Amino acid sequence: MSVVVFAGAGPRTSGLLERLGANAPELFDGPLEVHLVDPFPVGAGRVWRHEQSPLLRMNSMAEDVTMFTDSSVACDGPVRPGPSLAEWDVSTVELDAEVRAELAAMGPTSFPSRRVQSAYLKWFHELAVESLPAGSSVHVHPTRVVRVTGSSGVRQRVWLAGRAGPLVADVVVFALGHLDTALSPEHAALRDYAEEYGLTFVPPAYTADVDLSVVPAGEDVVVRGMGLAFIDLVVLLAEGRGGTFVRVDETLHYLPSGREPRLHVGSRRGVPYHSKTGYRLRGAAPEGPRFFVASELLARPGEIDFRLHVWPLIAKDVAYGYYRELFTGHPSRVRMAWEEFAGRFAELDWYSSEMRGLAEEAVPGVVDRLDFEHLDRPIDGLAFDSADGFQEFLRSYVAADVARRSDPAFSADLGGFLALLTAYGQLSVLAASGRLTGEDGWWHGFFSYFASGPPPDRLEELLALSRAGVVRFLGADMWVEAMDGVFLAGSASVPGEVVRARGLIEARLPAHTLSATAEPLLCSLLASGEVQDRAGLVAVDPVDSRVLDASGVAHARRFAVGPYTTNKAQAAFARPNTNNPAFRQNDAVARAVLGFLAASAVDESVA
Ligand SMILES: Cc1cc2nc3c(=O)[nH]c(=O)nc-3n(C[C@H](O)[C@H](O)[C@H](O)COP(=O)(O)OP(=O)(O)OC[C@H]3O[C@@H](n4cnc5c(N)ncnc54)[C@H](O)[C@@H]3O)c2cc1C
């Protein structure tokens, strides 16, 4: 029987299994022996396992999450539609009582708990397994893959932790997902310093996996980072330690349990990520990419520089999506017909005085004009005399952001957001080509900050925690120094303020690169030249995701998908009807695997 081993069995692997089932009737309908190797539960994997705090939530709305292909997906295999998380009918599904209660109360625009998504993923995984060709078997190994050996010409030996002999596979698929990194020299030094002085230090990590009992109650702790890891951290250290939120006269208040630390939080921007929007488009449906089209850039010879060739086009596309919604959804706020604006807009560079002039002529309200630089660094250049004054200011900034992002009058922001998602997909095509240079991480940070922020009610909670004194905002261009046996921290926003703290938490996910990976499997493949490090990512074939070795040769029997590869698609679940790149990749990989198995079966029968 043909054997396929998956290293990692999170959501991506379930998606691949579904595509194997969907494509098998056309390409290779023989039974498969599938081995799923993962120390975490299959289907949900590490990130979406049920065993985590029920307080942790998705930052996606239920209607924006699907595991099923739909007619928008441009792939060679058959489309097999199914329900999004919001449409999921659980009447016949066995569920944990708390999860069932949450699902009963959930609406399409709710931001569900990770446990709800875990249940949806488990259910999808079971469907995907059932769809495999008749006679197939699936074996689960709750452990890690530590090594894989074998050239393209021979079956692969897949070595598992805690198992003496290897699994023997025709094909191996690496779907390792979000990975850990070794401590950087800076973090190792901070850890040593903390140990020496009896302080608390938490390096970058997946917040759900961190032992937060090391963070003492009542202690001043500096937190570096204001993204989603920070939101998770605050949830676990406040409500997770017994505090409660109560609403009195429209205002949310936090009642501390007394077990919270005092969190002094800052970052380079000094503000939290923008709130997710809570409405739908009012105007015309979005168009596909118009200005930033990966295939057009790839058709030109030479290097493609992110800042020079790519960002101005992304900015223009995002602005186009934004203004399209403003003009077609809110015509009373503009002074020109959309057709005229769009025609003139198309002719101009985003960073030109003519473009600025066009926006000023057509859009009278300053709040309705798009300014990426201000959006990106909204409090740069502001300096406050007192930390208390800065707290007031930042609370009003966050409250205004929540109000704007919850108000359908500003649905143009959603138009921009959708265009940004499209740009992300185009950029992944460019990145996979290997010709993109100069992307230093700014883009990913900006994307997350603009488009991947918390639900609005999390920011409301943050405001309540700030008023209760559990959270203190440090400001922008934050600095931290290990000095005087404590951590000192301050920022450019309140130049006169220095915080002395006995703890430092890096509130961000590990930034994985191949050279700094803590994953033994990748370390072993890198050491033997069986993977190629391309700007920190595992190089794979852009079409079928076959693993490339150090000299660029594709391994016939090894495939790799996910955020640590050059074919990284959007690091989020697919939204329905968006021709999601991960679906297209899964389909291409599944077809390549089945094609390979069919060809090997013929070879074997001839031999
Ligand atoms: C903290 C966090 C929150 C997120 N929240 C959202 C959200 O709200 N909305 C959204 O759309 N997207 C979100 N995402 C992104 C989304 O979860 C991911 O895109 C999705 O989990 C990717 O699935 P995956 O299977 O590729 O990776 P993972 O979910 O990381 O699964 C990979 C699996 O591989 C296993 N593995 C790794 N190495 C080995 C090995 N050597 N041997 C065996 N098994 C191995 C791991 O244990 C893991 O279970 C989030 C991501 C993170 C990290």
PDBQT file of the ligand as one rigid body, heavy atoms in Angstrom, charges set to zero:
ROOT
HETATM    1  C1  LIG A 701      -1.129  32.008  18.576  1.00  0.00    +0.000 C 
HETATM    2  C2  LIG A 701      -1.754  32.005  17.217  1.00  0.00    +0.000 A 
HETATM    3  C3  LIG A 701      -3.050  32.494  17.049  1.00  0.00    +0.000 A 
HETATM    4  C4  LIG A 701      -3.639  32.505  15.800  1.00  0.00    +0.000 A 
HETATM    5  N1  LIG A 701      -4.897  33.002  15.675  1.00  0.00    +0.000 NA
HETATM    6  C5  LIG A 701      -5.488  33.017  14.459  1.00  0.00    +0.000 A 
HETATM    7  C6  LIG A 701      -6.816  33.503  14.300  1.00  0.00    +0.000 A 
HETATM    8  O1  LIG A 701      -7.439  33.937  15.252  1.00  0.00    +0.000 OA
HETATM    9  N2  LIG A 701      -7.357  33.489  13.068  1.00  0.00    +0.000 N 
HETATM   10  C7  LIG A 701      -6.679  33.005  11.989  1.00  0.00    +0.000 A 
HETATM   11  O2  LIG A 701      -7.222  33.007  10.884  1.00  0.00    +0.000 OA
HETATM   12  N3  LIG A 701      -5.430  32.518  12.110  1.00  0.00    +0.000 NA
HETATM   13  C8  LIG A 701      -4.818  32.523  13.304  1.00  0.00    +0.000 A 
HETATM   14  N4  LIG A 701      -3.542  32.036  13.433  1.00  0.00    +0.000 N 
HETATM   15  C9  LIG A 701      -2.875  31.490  12.268  1.00  0.00    +0.000 C 
HETATM   16  C10 LIG A 701      -3.415  30.058  12.049  1.00  0.00    +0.000 C 
HETATM   17  O3  LIG A 701      -3.630  29.441  13.251  1.00  0.00    +0.000 OA
HETATM   18  C11 LIG A 701      -2.473  29.206  11.413  1.00  0.00    +0.000 C 
HETATM   19  O4  LIG A 701      -2.452  29.644  10.106  1.00  0.00    +0.000 OA
HETATM   20  C12 LIG A 701      -2.803  27.704  11.499  1.00  0.00    +0.000 C 
HETATM   21  O5  LIG A 701      -2.703  27.235  12.819  1.00  0.00    +0.000 OA
HETATM   22  C13 LIG A 701      -1.793  27.001  10.644  1.00  0.00    +0.000 C 
HETATM   23  O6  LIG A 701      -1.970  25.642  10.696  1.00  0.00    +0.000 OA
HETATM   24  P1  LIG A 701      -0.720  24.697  10.494  1.00  0.00    +0.000 P 
HETATM   25  O7  LIG A 701      -1.252  23.308  10.511  1.00  0.00    +0.000 OA
HETATM   26  O8  LIG A 701       0.072  25.117   9.323  1.00  0.00    +0.000 OA
HETATM   27  O9  LIG A 701       0.222  25.001  11.745  1.00  0.00    +0.000 OA
HETATM   28  P2  LIG A 701       0.036  24.669  13.297  1.00  0.00    +0.000 P 
HETATM   29  O10 LIG A 701      -1.341  25.012  13.709  1.00  0.00    +0.000 OA
HETATM   30  O11 LIG A 701       1.189  25.309  13.969  1.00  0.00    +0.000 OA
HETATM   31  O12 LIG A 701       0.209  23.089  13.354  1.00  0.00    +0.000 OA
HETATM   32  C14 LIG A 701       1.451  22.464  13.066  1.00  0.00    +0.000 C 
HETATM   33  C15 LIG A 701       1.575  21.216  13.879  1.00  0.00    +0.000 C 
HETATM   34  O13 LIG A 701       2.837  20.617  13.575  1.00  0.00    +0.000 OA
HETATM   35  C16 LIG A 701       3.322  19.993  14.738  1.00  0.00    +0.000 C 
HETATM   36  N5  LIG A 701       4.764  19.791  14.601  1.00  0.00    +0.000 N 
HETATM   37  C17 LIG A 701       5.740  20.721  14.487  1.00  0.00    +0.000 A 
HETATM   38  N6  LIG A 701       6.934  20.118  14.380  1.00  0.00    +0.000 NA
HETATM   39  C18 LIG A 701       6.719  18.775  14.417  1.00  0.00    +0.000 A 
HETATM   40  C19 LIG A 701       7.553  17.633  14.331  1.00  0.00    +0.000 A 
HETATM   41  N7  LIG A 701       8.871  17.725  14.189  1.00  0.00    +0.000 N 
HETATM   42  N8  LIG A 701       6.983  16.414  14.396  1.00  0.00    +0.000 NA
HETATM   43  C20 LIG A 701       5.636  16.289  14.524  1.00  0.00    +0.000 A 
HETATM   44  N9  LIG A 701       4.801  17.336  14.601  1.00  0.00    +0.000 NA
HETATM   45  C21 LIG A 701       5.328  18.569  14.541  1.00  0.00    +0.000 A 
HETATM   46  C22 LIG A 701       2.937  20.938  15.864  1.00  0.00    +0.000 C 
HETATM   47  O14 LIG A 701       2.867  20.251  17.089  1.00  0.00    +0.000 OA
HETATM   48  C23 LIG A 701       1.572  21.441  15.390  1.00  0.00    +0.000 C 
HETATM   49  O15 LIG A 701       0.512  20.741  15.982  1.00  0.00    +0.000 OA
HETATM   50  C24 LIG A 701      -2.918  32.012  14.681  1.00  0.00    +0.000 A 
HETATM   51  C25 LIG A 701      -1.625  31.530  14.841  1.00  0.00    +0.000 A 
HETATM   52  C26 LIG A 701      -1.036  31.520  16.093  1.00  0.00    +0.000 A 
HETATM   53  C27 LIG A 701       0.360  30.998  16.232  1.00  0.00    +0.000 C 
ENDROOT
TORSDOF 0
